[in-house]
Structure formats: structure tokens, C-alpha cells
Amino acid sequence: MTVVSRLGRGTHWSSLFTLWIIALGSPGAVLAQEVGARAFLSASQVGVGRQFVLNVEVSGTQQLETDPVLPDMEEFAGFLSAGTSTSIQIVNGRTSMAITYQYRFQALQEGTFEIGPVSVTVGDRTARTEPVTLVVSDAPPPSPGPGAGAGAGDPAVAVSPEDLFVETNVSTTRVFENEPITVEYRIFTRVPVQTYTITTLPQATGFWSEELEQPTSPQTQQVIRDGSEYLTATIRRMVLFPTGPGTRTLDPMSVEAQVRVRDRRAFDAFADIFDFSSLMDRRLPVVVASQPVTVEVLPLPVEGRPASFAGHVGSLDVSTSLDSDAVETNEAVTLTVEYSGTGNLRTLVPPEIEFPVEFEAFPPEANDRISEGGGSLQGSRTWEYVLIPRAPGELRIPPVEASYFDPASGRYGSARSQPLEITVTGEGAGAVPTAVETLREEIRFIRIGTPRFRRTDGSLFSMGAFWVVLLLPLVAAGGALVLRRHRDRLEGDVAYARVRRARRMAKKRLARARGLASGDPREFHAEVAGALQGLLADKLNIAEAGLVREEAGRIAARRGVSAETLARLFACLDDCDRQRFAPAGADREPADKVLERAAAIMGDLARELSA
């Protein structure tokens, strides 16, 4: 007798129970099996930017207390996701079992790389796999052999690099320092893409970056490229300002797309006759990446540089205004200085203005109105100074000057405002204060609150405190009785104890995660995921070690948990799994945001399960 079964995360436990009954019923069934581990790749050769799967198969067990420890692969691969599957084989009455961990990565760099041993711990034993070799090349991967079927080797083998790719478009590749560069990332496809996710954002090293607004649903259009028709859409737009001269490289951006392909491994003839297209389709996750782009950044010329130049590249206009040109002494007046034009306006610093000594000036407040325009950013940056004149007279505020470099003409320019006159009337205040603390010392506050009165006579029985003291022992005795019954039930009813303590235990684990926020990101995300899974398992009274997400989701839905809460829970768990294996240089969601998100999910989950 030969029975082979593979169980994924969504497999019902009744199937597993049935297989064990078959195994136990076999006269020669052997339940003990030596534990071993091996590692193998989905494909030994992949293209740059494409995905591959590292499989770690552990035989002799169906569950590990700790996940396998992977070698460092940051140099050439980026982590995408992880999954597991279990299997039981019964051959001639002999039973064997195994669990396989599947890690999806994206190849980042061309070359031949050795993936070191993977450490697997089972009980008090530690097994190590043999190293495997991966070849990353710009050439397309070899076609699967006869009978391999779609999806053999590389899971995205059914989609060629010409079917789906991402392209980086830049406005120019030769600019001056701090000159804007408009960058667009476009996706091109001639296969049906259902959804896509940006998995790796390019590192804008050496640039000041500004994200441009994108519509929620990108606009698509049909284009002809190299004789083929593509559907294309812009998925990200930004403006970059190089911060120094030299050669700069825009790193690739990676996208994982869910592609719908025809599965022709079975019933191919029936599909052609009856057009069972919807039944024969399946979704494949395909990872693609754009090519790096090199930008040459020229230094700003030294000849003709004004003394007031502070590094702005673009255009500038300067204007100043007062909210009043005639005030009394000690009456505040607001001076507004506005820089308008194009370029990286957010980096402009407040101008240094030599105010007359009769003015007390406070630090300015900045306000920005910046938007996209002309292949760059345009708008204005405004500062408001609060001035208090301490002496009367005709006072003059000097003009404000700002310089800039125009990349179109290759020359420097300057903008200058008009001087402002203000008339101050009244009597002088003597010495002019020089700081806010001096003003505070000049103010003396008085207490104007109404005093409180209380009666000195009255009966003891009319006082609330008397009855509180009298009834307190009875309340305490009743509370002690309720507490004793609660503790007895906690000791005798395991399910009740788990449900009652679930929220507290989850909060403790979340508190431990908060303490790990500044340390290793992998331990931090593992603790957050454990807090969420532990809360769900305790509230549903199921084993956390054997938690199957799909089955737990169905049980929770029957208990009244909304689909939206479950979707948020499983999305957060997937994000934690992804971050646990992400390389050190990958973008990560801030730890406080992860904790806030997990706490909100825990609160909603506990409330809905308690309803």
C-alpha cells in the first residue's frame, strides 16, 4: 500500500487524522523516523530581478518549535515571503513524514553565489543542510524539461521578461547639483495582472527626494513597443535633487505582480472544447525589477557666485510686507518674508535680517505652499517674524536679498525686496528687552480664584464618609467571595482561564516587543506576531503551536469576528513574517507604527470575540 499526501497551511485536520488512522492500521507501520534536513532551490539559475524559492525539507517531524536559521543572503537576494507544507508517506506499511519551509527571494545581483547551510533544531538535535549554488544572470532561465509543466522550477517560468517588466524614466541623466530630476516608474505588461505590490523601494542615496501625488487607481493606456501591444501605467513618480557632484545611481525598484495564467497540466483537451477558462486559470506571483539608472551630477560653477548664494538651484523671487505700517510702542507687528519660485524650496533657510535695535524680534515660523509644476517643484516658502517696537520713531526694515543658480542659462541670479518703513508712536519703554525671558520677569500674576468653604457643624449620620466606612467590610467580603469563585474556575476550567487571561498575556508579549523595538528587527517582529497569534489561539481555545490560519479564521468568523478585522490580522502577520527575513538595508515600517497597528487589531479582536 502506498499513500502520499501533502498538507498545506489551509488543509483540514480531518485529513491528517484519516492518514494517521491508515498508518496505525498498517501492520508494519513504523512511527519512529530519524530526523534529517536538506535544502534545494526551485531553479538553479534565475534572471536578475526575478524570484526563486529556497526549500528546506525536514524529515522525521511535522512541526518545529523554532524556524530554521537561514544564512546571510543580503548581498544577492531580497526576502519576499515564507510558507510551509507538511507531508505523510505510507509505502509498503512504512510511514514517513516531513515538513517543508518555502522561502521566496528576489535575485538582486548578477553572479554565482553559494547559499550556506541552513540550521534546523529538533528537540535537542541540530541538523545542517548542504550548501546550494545559485546562478543569477541577465540571460533568461533555462526552460523546464519535458513533463515539468507550468510552474516547474521558477514559479514564474510561465511569464517571460518580455511579458512583464518595470521601466525607470528620468527627465535627464546630466544635471547640476541640486537641479531637479523627475523620475517615473512604469509597469508594462502583455499578460493579465490582477494586483501588484511594490516590494523594494529604491534607495535614493545622494538625493533629496520628494514624492509626487499618484491617483488611487493608476491610469492605464495601450502602447506599441517593439511590435508588441502592452498595457502600461505609471506606478510611482518623484522628484530628486542631487545633494553633491559626482556619479549617482538610481537603484532598481521591485514589484511583485499577481499574474493570471492558464493551467494546462490537466484537462487540457476539455478546456479547449468547453472553454473552462475560469477553472483552468491560476494566479502566479511574479517579481520584476527596473534597471538601475546612472546620473552624472555637475558641480555648481564658482565664477560669478554671489556672496548671498546658499545653494538654491532654480528660480527665486523675494517679497516682504508688514501687516501695519503705523503702530504704538510695545504693540506687535508681523513681518512676512516670501520666497517664491521653482526648485527645492523646502531646503531654503530663513533670511538673516538686521533689524533696528528698537525692535524686539522673535524667531520666525515657516509655512510652505509647494506643488508639482514645470518638471520640478514650484510654490512658495514664507516666514513670519513677530516684531515689538520698544521706542518711538520712523524705523526702517532693510531689504532681503536671495541668490539662486539658473541651470537653463548656467548663470547665477539674485532677487531683492524693497525696504519697509514703519512709524512707531507713543512713549519709549526704557531699555529694550533682548529675550522672551525678560518679558516674563516683568509680569506678576495674582490669584483671582474663588476660595472654598466648608461647614464645621453637622450630624455624623449625614456624612458620606461614615456610611462608606460602615459598609466597606460588607463590600469587601462580597468581593472576596466573587474573587475566590473566579480563581477556582480559573484552576478548574482551562478554556475559561485561557479566555480570561488572553488579553493580559497578549499585552505582556506586546510590551516585550516594545522593549525589542530598538534591537534586532527580526526578534521584534517575531514577538509582535506571537502576541497576535497567542491572543487569537487563547480566545478560540485552540493550540497556538498547531494554529492554521484559514481554520482559525473560520472559527473566529462564526464567533462574530468581522471579515475586515480578520483581514487586518492576517495582513499584519504576513508583514511580520516578511520583515523577519528582510535584509538589513530594506525599508521597514517604524516600530511604533507596527505596535500601534497590532494594539488596534488586538483591541478589535478581543472586543468582537467578547460580544
Secondary structure as UniProt FT lines:
FT   STRAND          2..8
FT   TURN            9..10
FT   HELIX           13..25
FT   TURN            27..28
FT   STRAND          36..41
FT   STRAND          45..47
FT   TURN            48..49
FT   STRAND          51..59
FT   TURN            74..76
FT   STRAND          77..91
FT   TURN            92..93
FT   STRAND          94..107
FT   STRAND          111..115
FT   STRAND          119..122
FT   TURN            123..124
FT   STRAND          125..128
FT   STRAND          132..137
FT   TURN            146..147
FT   TURN            150..151
FT   TURN            155..158
FT   TURN            161..163
FT   STRAND          164..170
FT   STRAND          174..176
FT   TURN            177..178
FT   STRAND          181..189
FT   STRAND          193..200
FT   TURN            205..206
FT   STRAND          207..211
FT   STRAND          220..225
FT   TURN            226..227
FT   STRAND          228..242
FT   STRAND          246..250
FT   STRAND          254..262
FT   HELIX           268..274
FT   HELIX           277..280
FT   STRAND          281..289
FT   STRAND          293..298
FT   TURN            303..304
FT   TURN            307..308
FT   STRAND          309..313
FT   STRAND          315..322
FT   STRAND          326..328
FT   TURN            329..330
FT   STRAND          333..342
FT   HELIX           345..347
FT   TURN            357..358
FT   STRAND          359..361
FT   STRAND          365..373
FT   TURN            374..375
FT   STRAND          376..389
FT   STRAND          393..397
FT   STRAND          401..406
FT   TURN            407..410
FT   STRAND          411..416
FT   STRAND          420..425
FT   HELIX           436..441
FT   HELIX           460..462
FT   HELIX           464..492
FT   HELIX           494..515
FT   TURN            516..518
FT   HELIX           521..540
FT   TURN            545..546
FT   HELIX           549..558
FT   TURN            559..560
FT   HELIX           563..580
FT   TURN            584..585
FT   HELIX           591..610
//
